[in-house]
Amino acid sequence: MDIKGKIEEIAGKLQEDKFLAEGFKKEPVKTVEKLLGIDLPDDAVKKIVDGVKAKISMDKLGDAAGDIKDKLKKLF
């Protein structure tokens, strides 16, 4: 299993689907297992959950940086 690829795939799905994102906030392990379609040991799923959270945070940080860059371009 390509863990990095699965993290990116899951993060993308969560960013596109508010229902899934809410489920992830409430029960991240269950949501990830559902999206993977397999039952893994909780330790393995928790690592994927942490990766997904980091990916989403980085994407949000990138979006914020892009917004700031756009606003600065308009000023100058």
RADA-V907188 format. One record per residue. N is the residue number from 1. PSI is psi in whole degrees, 0 to 359 (999 if undefined). Layout:
# RADA-V907188
n=N psi=PSI
n=N psi=PSI
This chain:
# RADA-V907188
n=1 psi=130
n=2 psi=96
n=3 psi=313
n=4 psi=317
n=5 psi=319
n=6 psi=321
n=7 psi=313
n=8 psi=319
n=9 psi=313
n=10 psi=316
n=11 psi=318
n=12 psi=316
n=13 psi=320
n=14 psi=325
n=15 psi=335
n=16 psi=335
n=17 psi=107
n=18 psi=327
n=19 psi=314
n=20 psi=320
n=21 psi=320
n=22 psi=317
n=23 psi=322
n=24 psi=321
n=25 psi=321
n=26 psi=314
n=27 psi=78
n=28 psi=320
n=29 psi=312
n=30 psi=319
n=31 psi=317
n=32 psi=316
n=33 psi=320
n=34 psi=315
n=35 psi=326
n=36 psi=331
n=37 psi=13
n=38 psi=156
n=39 psi=117
n=40 psi=161
n=41 psi=145
n=42 psi=324
n=43 psi=318
n=44 psi=318
n=45 psi=321
n=46 psi=324
n=47 psi=320
n=48 psi=318
n=49 psi=314
n=50 psi=320
n=51 psi=319
n=52 psi=316
n=53 psi=318
n=54 psi=318
n=55 psi=315
n=56 psi=318
n=57 psi=318
n=58 psi=320
n=59 psi=318
n=60 psi=321
n=61 psi=318
n=62 psi=319
n=63 psi=318
n=64 psi=319
n=65 psi=321
n=66 psi=320
n=67 psi=317
n=68 psi=317
n=69 psi=316
n=70 psi=317
n=71 psi=322
n=72 psi=322
n=73 psi=322
n=74 psi=329
n=75 psi=329
n=76 psi=999
